[in-house]
Amino acid sequence: MTNKPRKIKTTGEANRGQPIKIKGKRVISNPIRSHRNGESNSSSSSSRPPSPRRKFSDSAPTPKPPEDSDIIYGRHPVLSALENQRDLNRIWVVPRLRYDPRFHNLILQAKENGAVVDEVEPKRLDQITDQANHQGIAAQISPYSYIELHELIAQAKSVTDPVIVVADSITDPHNLGAIIRTAEAIGAQGLVIPQRRASGITSTVVKVAAGALENFPVARVVNLSRALEDLKEAGFWIYGTAAGGSEPLHTVSFRGPIVLVIGSEGEGLSMLTQRSCDVLVSIPLMGKTPSLNASVAAGMALYEIFRQRSLNTLYLDKLQKPL
């Protein structure tokens, strides 16, 4: 039996890609990919499905709604925004409230300033506010206008013994709104918040503050430690609240321009912020709860500051008149 010579096929031959058998399995040997029109031949498609082509859209992706499309709701926040002529893009109001004497003229004035006024049913307001307690009115406001730190300092120092609150990384908008409401009600001159890792002035903050933001300036700074140094240079004493503070709150004599620093909900004051404080004060606790809510601690500390100052104030109308 004579062995016939085997023909060795080179890679350039046309019949490349014929099936061969190895141990009973059918395998395609060296399939050829056609470069014509970017498509593969039949042998290639049998072993590997073609990759889906990427599709490109001529239109740019729809951007997310900016922060200027913020919604406030509730009679008091919207009424305060109307009274202080905040820039309102749109107002949704139920018919009975639109003609309420408290709102009617203010809504007409906002409409003259460019706001769109829609009379809607309560169900529509439920949808707009995500089932919140809107009380029959909601509004779309422009972004909150933060004040520069040097402007806040100048405004604060126009009064005797000013008080400025600094919120160190408060992330809960409810806490931030409660701090603003308490600080404005008691008589503080403003608030400083960091730009990163902290809540800004959102619709929730506006709602919880219940109109206080219309008369309470807020500065937003990039570097909180540097801001505290600027406040020191302006003559303020920096008091930080900390569970491990060396001075109990009621033993500290609060005099002159004061900055009260409130720590975050979970971690309190950062170590960098603590080093920037002149005095760390603590609120003595008698129960088993180890700490207080940030807004509650702020309220207690602010009340103590203004309580001490009220004791040194002479109210002539309270003096007993001679008989």
C-alpha positions in Angstrom: 0.0 0.0 0.0 1.5 3.2 -1.2 1.2 6.3 0.9 -0.1 9.2 -1.1 1.6 12.5 -0.5 -0.4 14.8 1.7 -1.1 18.3 0.4 -0.3 21.0 2.8 -2.6 24.0 2.3 -1.3 27.4 2.9 -3.1 30.2 4.6 -3.9 32.0 1.4 -5.9 29.2 -0.2 -9.6 29.8 -0.9 -10.9 26.6 0.8 -9.6 27.5 4.2 -12.1 27.1 6.9 -13.3 23.5 6.1 -14.5 21.4 9.0 -12.2 18.8 10.5 -13.0 16.1 13.0 -11.2 15.6 16.3 -12.4 12.8 18.5 -15.8 12.9 17.0 -16.4 16.6 17.5 -16.9 19.0 14.6 -14.5 22.0 14.7 -14.1 24.8 12.3 -10.4 25.3 11.5 -9.2 28.8 11.2 -12.4 30.6 10.1 -12.0 33.5 7.8 -13.5 36.9 8.7 -14.6 39.0 5.9 -13.6 42.6 6.2 -16.2 43.7 3.6 -18.8 46.0 5.1 -17.7 44.9 8.5 -19.6 41.5 8.3 -18.4 38.0 9.0 -18.9 34.9 6.8 -21.2 32.0 7.5 -18.5 29.9 9.2 -17.6 32.7 11.6 -21.3 33.3 12.5 -21.7 29.6 13.4 -18.9 29.7 16.0 -19.3 33.2 17.5 -22.3 35.5 17.2 -21.5 38.9 15.9 -21.1 41.7 18.5 -23.9 44.1 18.5 -23.1 47.4 16.9 -23.0 50.5 19.2 -25.6 53.0 18.4 -25.0 56.7 18.8 -27.7 59.2 19.3 -27.4 62.6 17.7 -29.1 64.2 20.7 -27.3 64.7 24.0 -28.6 62.9 27.1 -31.3 64.7 29.0 -29.6 66.4 32.0 -31.0 65.9 35.5 -33.1 68.7 36.9 -30.9 71.3 38.4 -31.1 72.3 42.0 -33.0 75.5 40.9 -36.1 73.3 40.4 -36.7 73.0 44.1 -40.2 72.8 45.6 -41.3 74.4 48.8 -44.7 73.8 50.3 -46.9 74.7 53.2 -48.6 78.0 54.0 -45.9 79.5 56.2 -42.9 78.8 54.0 -44.6 79.9 50.8 -46.2 83.0 52.5 -42.7 84.0 53.8 -41.2 83.6 50.3 -44.0 85.7 48.8 -43.7 88.4 51.5 -39.9 88.6 50.9 -40.3 88.6 47.1 -38.3 85.5 46.5 -37.9 84.5 42.9 -40.7 82.0 42.3 -41.0 80.2 38.9 -44.3 78.6 39.5 -47.1 78.5 42.2 -49.6 75.7 42.6 -52.5 76.6 44.8 -56.0 75.3 45.6 -58.8 77.8 44.6 -60.0 78.5 48.2 -56.4 79.5 49.3 -55.7 81.6 46.2 -58.4 84.1 47.2 -57.5 84.0 50.9 -56.8 87.6 52.0 -53.3 86.5 53.2 -52.3 85.2 49.8 -54.4 86.9 47.1 -52.5 90.1 46.6 -49.1 88.5 47.1 -49.9 85.8 44.5 -51.0 88.6 42.1 -47.7 90.4 42.7 -45.7 87.2 42.1 -47.6 86.7 38.9 -46.7 90.2 37.8 -43.1 89.4 38.5 -43.2 86.4 36.1 -44.4 83.5 38.2 -46.9 81.1 36.6 -49.9 80.5 38.9 -51.9 77.3 38.6 -55.1 76.6 40.3 -55.1 72.8 41.1 -56.9 70.2 43.1 -55.4 68.8 46.3 -54.7 65.5 44.5 -52.4 67.4 42.1 -50.5 69.0 45.0 -50.2 65.5 46.5 -48.4 64.4 43.4 -46.2 67.5 43.2 -45.1 67.3 46.8 -44.9 63.5 47.0 -47.8 63.2 49.5 -46.3 65.8 51.8 -48.4 68.1 54.1 -48.6 70.9 51.5 -51.6 72.7 53.2 -53.0 73.7 49.8 -50.0 75.5 48.3 -46.6 74.8 46.8 -44.1 76.8 44.8 -41.0 76.2 42.6 -38.2 78.5 43.8 -34.9 79.5 42.3 -31.6 78.4 44.0 -30.9 79.7 47.5 -28.7 82.7 47.4 -25.8 82.1 49.8 -24.0 85.1 51.3 -20.2 85.5 51.3 -18.5 84.9 54.6 -17.0 88.4 54.8 -20.5 89.9 54.1 -22.0 87.8 56.9 -19.2 88.9 59.3 -19.9 92.6 58.4 -23.6 92.2 58.9 -23.2 90.4 62.2 -20.8 93.0 63.6 -23.3 95.7 63.0 -25.1 94.6 66.2 -23.7 94.4 69.7 -22.3 91.0 70.7 -23.3 89.0 67.7 -23.8 85.2 67.5 -23.0 83.2 64.5 -23.8 79.4 64.3 -21.5 77.0 62.4 -22.8 73.6 61.4 -20.0 71.1 61.0 -21.1 68.5 58.4 -24.8 68.4 59.2 -26.2 65.9 56.6 -29.8 65.7 57.7 -31.8 68.5 56.2 -34.4 68.2 59.0 -31.7 68.9 61.6 -30.3 71.8 59.5 -33.7 73.3 59.1 -34.5 73.0 62.8 -31.1 74.6 63.7 -31.9 77.6 61.4 -35.4 78.0 62.8 -34.1 78.0 66.4 -31.1 80.2 65.7 -33.2 82.9 64.0 -36.0 82.8 66.6 -33.5 83.2 69.5 -31.6 86.0 67.8 -28.5 84.7 66.1 -27.1 86.7 63.2 -26.4 83.9 60.7 -25.1 80.4 59.8 -22.0 79.0 58.2 -22.0 75.5 56.5 -19.3 73.6 54.6 -19.8 73.0 50.9 -18.8 69.3 50.9 -20.2 66.4 52.9 -23.1 68.4 54.3 -26.6 69.3 53.5 -27.2 72.6 51.6 -30.3 74.7 51.6 -32.9 72.3 50.1 -36.7 72.4 50.0 -36.8 70.2 53.1 -34.6 72.7 55.0 -36.8 75.6 53.8 -39.9 73.7 55.0 -38.5 72.8 58.4 -37.1 76.3 58.9 -40.7 77.6 58.5 -39.9 80.9 57.0 -36.8 81.7 59.1 -34.5 81.6 56.0 -36.1 84.7 54.6 -34.5 86.7 57.4 -31.5 84.6 58.2 -28.3 84.7 56.0 -26.3 81.5 55.3 -22.7 81.4 54.1 -21.4 78.3 52.4 -17.6 77.9 52.5 -15.1 75.5 50.9 -12.8 75.3 53.9 -14.5 75.3 57.3 -11.2 75.5 59.3 -10.1 78.6 57.3 -13.6 80.1 57.8 -13.2 79.7 61.6 -9.8 81.4 61.4 -11.3 84.3 59.6 -14.0 84.6 62.3 -11.2 84.6 65.0 -9.4 87.4 63.1 -12.7 89.3 63.1 -12.9 89.2 66.9 -15.2 86.2 67.5 -14.6 83.6 70.2 -15.2 80.0 68.9 -17.1 77.7 71.2 -17.6 74.1 70.0 -20.1 71.6 71.5 -18.7 68.2 72.2 -19.7 65.3 74.4 -16.2 65.3 75.9 -15.9 69.1 76.2 -13.9 70.2 79.2 -16.4 73.0 80.2 -20.0 72.4 81.2 -22.3 74.7 79.2 -23.8 76.4 82.2 -20.4 77.3 83.7 -19.1 79.2 80.7 -19.4 83.0 80.6 -20.5 83.9 77.0 -19.5 87.4 76.3 -18.6 89.4 73.2 -18.9 88.2 69.6 -19.5 84.4 69.7 -19.4 81.5 67.2 -21.2 78.4 68.3 -20.1 75.3 66.4 -22.5 72.3 66.2 -21.1 68.9 65.2 -22.6 66.3 62.8 -25.3 63.8 63.9 -23.1 60.8 64.1 -19.5 61.8 64.7 -19.8 65.2 66.3 -17.1 67.8 65.7 -14.2 66.6 63.5 -10.7 66.7 65.1 -9.7 69.5 62.7 -12.7 71.6 63.8 -12.0 70.9 67.5 -8.5 72.2 67.1 -9.9 75.4 65.6 -12.2 76.1 68.7 -11.1 78.2 71.6 -13.3 76.3 74.1 -15.1 73.0 73.9 -18.3 72.9 76.0 -20.5 70.0 77.0 -24.1 69.6 77.9 -24.3 67.5 81.1 -26.7 64.6 80.7 -28.3 62.7 83.7 -30.0 59.9 81.8 -28.6 56.8 80.0 -28.9 58.4 76.6 -25.3 59.2 75.6 -25.9 62.2 73.3 -28.4 64.7 72.0 -29.8 65.4 68.6 -27.7 68.1 66.8 -30.6 70.5 66.5 -31.6 70.0 70.2 -28.0 70.6 71.3 -27.9 73.7 69.2 -31.1 75.0 70.8 -30.0 74.3 74.4 -26.6 76.0 73.8 -28.1 79.0 72.1 -30.7 79.4 74.8 -28.0 79.4 77.5 -26.0 82.1 75.6 -29.0 84.4 75.3 -30.2 83.6 78.8 -27.0 84.9 80.3 -27.2 88.0 78.2 -30.7 88.7 79.2 -29.7 88.7 82.8 -27.3 91.5 82.1 -29.9 93.6 80.3 -31.8 96.2 82.2 -35.4 96.4 81.3 -36.8 99.7 82.5 -40.4 98.6 82.0 -39.9 95.8 84.5 -38.6 98.0 87.3 -41.0 98.6 90.1 -42.3 102.2 89.9 -42.1 104.3 93.1 -45.4 104.9 94.9 
